[in-house]
Amino acid sequence: MRTMIVAAVVAVSAVVMVACGGGDSGPTPKDPVLAQGQQVFKAHCQTCHGNKGQGGTGMKLAGRMTQVYPNIAAQIAVIENGSSSMPAWKNSLSAADINAVARYERECLGTTC
């Protein structure tokens, strides 16, 4: 009986992790700013946007950011100030972290960065 309970807990945990965007976001980029952006993305963004930017409760980011925000300043403004159900990050992340995650989303998500 105990083995069945442990197996059920492990199975439910795996489903929750997949549903919440947990998992591998790919290899660490060689550019240190992009590597910093990847870490910020993993810590603060992938829960809603998916571990590879594929979307989830938040919009799909992979391969779309330069089309949606041709100017990176507009994307940074959304990260800083939030949008719809996305929280504002300007009081939680440094300007360097916000710039790094914006670059990571633009340059790495949906590619082999």
MARVEX-824747 format. One record per residue: residue number from 1; x, z, y of N, C-alpha, C, O, CB in turn. Coordinates in steps of 0.2 Angstrom, whole numbers, plus 5000, padded with zeros to 4 digits. Each point is the difference from the previous one (the first is absolute). Glycine has a CB too. Example, Ala and Ser with C-alpha at 12.3 -4.5 7.8 and 13.67 -1.06 7.14 Angstrom:
BEGIN
1;5066;5039;4972;4996;5000;5006;5004;5000;5006;5005;5003;4999;4986;5003;4995
2;5007;4990;5011;5004;5001;5006;4996;5003;5005;5003;5001;5006;5003;4989;4991
END
This chain:
BEGIN
1;5004;5000;4994;4996;5000;5006;5004;5000;5006;4999;4996;5005;4992;5010;4989
2;5015;4998;5006;5004;5001;5006;5003;4993;5001;5001;4998;5006;5001;5014;4992
3;5001;4985;4997;5003;4993;5001;4995;4995;5003;5002;4996;5004;5005;5007;4986
4;4987;4997;5008;4995;4996;5003;4999;5001;5007;4999;4995;5004;4995;5004;4985
5;5006;5007;5013;4999;5002;5008;5006;4998;5004;5000;4997;5005;4993;5013;4991
6;5013;4991;5001;5006;4998;5003;5000;4992;5001;5002;4997;5005;5005;5013;4990
7;4992;4987;5000;4999;4992;5000;4995;4998;5005;5002;4995;5003;5001;5004;4985
8;4992;5004;5012;4994;4998;5005;5003;5001;5007;4999;4996;5005;4992;5007;4987
9;5012;5003;5010;5003;5001;5006;5005;4995;5002;5001;4998;5006;4997;5014;4992
10;5007;4986;4997;5005;4995;5002;4997;4994;5001;5002;4996;5005;5006;5010;4988
11;4987;4992;5004;4996;4993;5001;4997;5000;5006;5000;4995;5004;4998;5004;4984
12;4998;5006;5014;4997;5001;5007;5005;5000;5005;4999;4996;5005;4992;5010;4990
13;5015;4997;5005;5005;5000;5005;5003;4993;5001;5001;4998;5005;5002;5014;4992
14;4998;4984;4997;5002;4993;5001;4995;4996;5003;5002;4996;5005;5005;5005;4985
15;4987;5000;5009;4995;4996;5003;5000;5001;5008;4999;4996;5004;4994;5004;4985
16;5007;5007;5013;5000;5002;5007;5006;4997;5003;5000;4997;5006;4994;5013;4991
17;5012;4990;5000;5006;4998;5003;5000;4992;5001;5002;4998;5006;5004;5011;4989
18;4991;4987;5001;4999;4993;5001;4995;4999;5005;5001;4996;5005;5002;5002;4983
19;4991;5005;5012;4995;4999;5005;5002;5002;5007;4998;4997;5005;4994;5005;4986
20;5013;5003;5010;5002;5002;5006;5007;4996;5002;5003;5002;5006;4992;5009;4992
21;5007;4985;4999;5006;4996;5002;5006;5002;4998;5005;4998;5002;4988;4999;5007
22;5007;5008;4986;5007;5003;4998;5003;4995;4996;4998;4995;4998;4998;5016;5002
23;5011;4990;4999;5004;4995;4996;5005;4997;5004;5002;5002;5005;4988;4996;4988
24;5014;4997;5004;5006;4998;5003;4998;4995;5005;4996;4995;4999;5010;5006;4990
25;4997;4999;5017;5000;4996;5005;5005;4995;5001;5001;4996;5005;4993;5013;5001
26;5010;4990;4988;5005;4995;5000;5007;5003;5001;5001;5006;5002;4991;4986;5002
27;5013;5004;4996;5007;5002;5001;5001;5002;5007;4997;4998;5005;5007;4995;4986
28;5001;5012;5010;5002;5002;5007;5003;4994;5004;5005;4997;4997;4996;5015;4999
29;4996;4986;5010;5004;4995;5004;5007;5002;5002;5001;5006;5001;4988;4991;5003
30;5015;4998;4997;5007;5001;5002;5001;5002;5007;5004;5004;5002;4999;4988;4989
31;4992;5005;5013;5000;5002;5007;4998;5007;5001;4995;5002;4998;5002;4986;5005
32;5007;5017;5000;4998;5007;5001;4994;5001;5003;4996;5005;4999;5016;4997;5001
33;4986;4994;5005;4994;5001;5004;4994;4998;4995;4995;5004;5000;5010;4993;5011
34;4995;4998;4985;4995;4998;4996;5000;5006;4994;4994;5001;4998;5007;4986;5004
35;5004;5015;4996;5000;5006;4995;4997;5006;5003;4996;5003;4996;5014;4993;4999
36;4991;5005;5011;4996;5006;5003;4993;4998;5001;4996;5005;4998;5014;4998;5009
37;4988;4991;4994;4993;4998;5001;4997;5001;4993;4994;5002;4999;5009;4990;5010
38;5000;5006;4986;4998;5001;4993;4998;5007;4998;4995;5002;4997;5011;4988;5000
39;4998;5015;5005;4999;5007;4999;4994;5002;5004;4996;5004;4997;5017;4998;5001
40;4987;4996;5008;4994;5002;5004;4994;4997;4997;4995;5004;5000;5012;4997;5011
41;4993;4993;4987;4994;4997;4997;4998;5004;4994;4994;5001;4999;5009;4988;5005
42;5002;5013;4991;4998;5003;4994;4997;5007;5002;4995;5002;4997;5015;4992;4997
43;4993;5009;5011;4997;5007;5002;4994;5000;5003;4996;5005;5000;5016;4999;5001
44;4986;4991;5003;4995;5001;5005;4994;4994;4999;4995;5001;5002;5013;5005;5006
45;4994;4988;4989;4996;4994;5001;4997;4998;4993;4994;4998;4999;5013;4999;5011
46;4997;5004;4985;4998;4997;4993;4994;5003;4997;4997;4997;4996;5015;5000;5002
47;4986;5009;5004;4994;5003;4997;4994;4996;5002;4996;4999;4995;5009;5012;5006
48;4995;4986;5005;4994;4996;5002;5001;4993;4999;4996;4996;4998;5001;5013;5010
49;5009;4988;4993;5002;4993;5001;5003;4998;4993;5001;4994;4999;5000;5007;5013
50;5000;5003;4983;5002;4998;4994;5008;5000;5000;5003;4999;5005;4987;4994;4993
51;5013;5008;4996;5007;5001;5000;5004;4993;5001;5006;5001;5002;4992;5008;4990
52;4999;4986;5008;5003;4993;5002;4996;4997;5006;5001;4994;5001;5003;5005;4987
53;4992;5005;5015;4996;4997;5006;4994;4996;4998;4998;4996;5004;5013;5004;5002
54;4987;5001;4987;4995;4996;4998;4993;5002;5002;4995;4996;4999;5012;5002;4991
55;4993;5007;5013;4993;5003;5003;4997;5005;4995;5002;5000;4994;4996;4989;5012
56;4997;5014;4996;4997;5006;4997;4994;5002;5004;4996;4996;5002;5015;5007;4992
57;4990;5003;5008;4995;5003;5005;5002;4997;5007;4995;4999;5004;5002;5011;4989
58;5009;4988;5008;5002;4997;5006;5001;4992;4999;5000;4998;4994;5006;5013;5010
59;4995;4985;5001;5000;4993;4999;5007;4998;4997;5005;5004;5000;4988;4995;5010
60;5006;4995;4987;5006;4997;4997;5005;4998;5006;4998;4998;5005;4995;4997;4985
61;5013;5007;5009;5006;4999;5005;5005;4994;4997;5002;4997;5004;4996;5015;5000
62;5003;4988;4990;5005;4996;4997;4999;4992;5002;4994;4998;4999;5007;5010;4991
63;5004;4989;5013;5000;4993;5002;4995;4999;5005;4999;4994;5002;5004;5004;4987
64;4994;5007;5015;4995;4998;5005;5002;5003;5007;4997;4997;5005;4995;5004;4986
65;5013;5003;5010;5001;5003;5006;5002;4996;5006;4998;5001;5005;5005;5009;4988
66;5001;4985;5005;5003;4995;5005;4994;4996;5003;5000;4997;5005;5012;5003;4990
67;4983;4998;5000;4994;4996;5002;4995;5005;5004;4998;4998;5006;5004;4994;4984
68;4997;5014;5008;4995;5004;5003;5003;5003;5007;4997;5000;5005;4999;5003;4984
69;5011;4998;5011;5003;5003;5006;5006;4995;5001;5006;5002;4999;4990;5010;4999
70;5004;4982;5006;5005;4996;5001;5006;5004;5004;5006;4999;4999;4986;4991;5000
71;5006;5014;5005;5004;5004;5004;5001;5007;4997;4994;5004;4999;5003;4990;5012
72;5009;5008;4987;5000;5007;4997;4998;5006;5004;4998;5005;4998;5012;4990;4996
73;4990;5004;5013;4998;5005;5004;4992;5002;4999;4998;5006;5001;5011;4990;5008
74;4987;4999;4990;4993;5001;4998;4999;5004;4994;4996;5005;4999;5001;4985;5007
75;5007;5009;4989;5000;5003;4993;5003;5007;5001;4997;5005;4998;5005;4985;4996
76;5003;5011;5010;5002;5007;5002;4995;5004;5003;4999;5006;4999;5013;4990;5002
77;4984;5001;5004;4995;5004;5003;4995;5002;4996;4997;5006;5000;5005;4987;5010
78;4996;5003;4985;4995;5002;4995;5003;5006;4996;4996;5005;4998;4999;4984;5001
79;5011;5011;4998;5003;5005;4997;5000;5007;5004;4998;5005;4998;5009;4987;4995
80;4995;5007;5013;5000;5006;5005;4993;5003;5001;5000;5006;5000;5011;4989;5005
81;4985;5001;4997;4993;5002;5002;4995;5000;4995;4994;5003;5001;5009;4993;5010
82;4998;5001;4983;4995;5000;4995;4995;4994;5001;5000;4997;5006;5001;5016;4992
83;4994;4986;4998;4995;4995;5000;4995;5002;4995;5001;5000;4994;5007;4991;5010
84;4986;5009;4998;4994;5001;4995;5001;5007;4997;5001;5005;5003;4997;4982;4996
85;5003;5012;4994;5001;5006;4996;5008;5002;4999;5001;5005;4997;4988;4993;4997
86;5015;4998;5009;5007;5001;4999;5002;5005;5006;4998;4999;5006;5004;4990;4989
87;5002;5016;5003;5002;5005;5005;5005;4998;5004;5004;4995;4999;4993;5014;4993
88;5004;4994;5014;5005;4999;5005;5006;5003;4997;5000;5006;4998;4992;4993;5012
89;5014;4998;4990;5006;5003;4998;5005;5002;5005;5006;5003;4999;4993;4990;4991
90;5000;5006;5017;5004;5001;5005;5003;5007;5001;5005;5002;5002;4990;4989;5004
91;5000;5014;4992;5002;5007;5000;5003;5003;4994;5003;5005;4999;4988;4996;5009
92;5010;4994;4986;5002;5003;4994;5007;4996;4998;5004;5003;4996;4984;4999;5001
93;5013;4992;5006;5006;4996;4998;5004;4999;5006;4997;4999;5006;4997;4995;4984
94;5012;5005;5010;5004;4998;5005;4999;4993;5002;4998;4996;4996;5011;5013;5001
95;4993;4989;5009;5000;4993;5002;5004;4996;4995;4999;4994;4999;5000;5009;5013
96;5007;4999;4986;5004;4997;4995;4997;4999;4994;5000;4994;4997;5010;5011;5008
97;4986;5000;4992;4997;4999;4994;4994;4995;5000;4999;4996;4996;5004;5016;5002
98;4993;4988;5008;4995;4995;5001;5003;4993;5000;4997;4996;4997;4996;5013;5010
99;5012;4990;4997;5003;4994;5000;5003;4997;4993;4999;4995;4998;5004;5008;5014
100;5000;5002;4985;5002;4998;4993;4995;4998;4995;5000;4996;4997;5009;5012;5005
101;4985;4996;4998;4995;4999;4996;4996;4993;5002;4998;4996;4996;5000;5016;5002
102;5002;4987;5008;4997;4993;5003;5004;4995;4997;4998;4995;4998;4997;5010;5012
103;5012;4995;4991;5004;4995;4997;5000;4999;4993;4999;4995;4997;5008;5007;5012
104;4992;5004;4987;5000;5000;4993;4993;4996;4998;5000;4996;4995;5007;5015;5004
105;4988;4991;5004;4993;4996;4998;5001;4993;5002;4997;4996;4996;4997;5014;5006
106;5009;4988;5003;5001;4993;5002;5004;4996;4996;4999;4994;4997;4999;5009;5014
107;5008;5000;4987;5006;4996;4997;5000;5001;4992;5003;4996;4997;5003;5006;5014
108;4991;5003;4987;5001;5002;4993;4994;5000;4995;5000;4997;4995;5009;5010;5009
109;4985;4995;4999;4994;5000;4996;4998;4993;4998;4999;4996;5005;4997;5015;5000
110;5003;4988;4989;4998;4993;4998;5006;4995;4999;4999;4994;4999;4990;5008;5007
111;5017;5001;4994;5006;4996;4999;5005;5003;4996;4998;5006;4997;5000;4989;5014
112;5007;5002;4988;5006;5004;4996;5005;5002;5005;5005;4997;5000;4993;4996;4989
113;5001;5011;5015;5004;5002;5006;5007;5003;4997;5004;5002;5005;4985;5001;5002
END
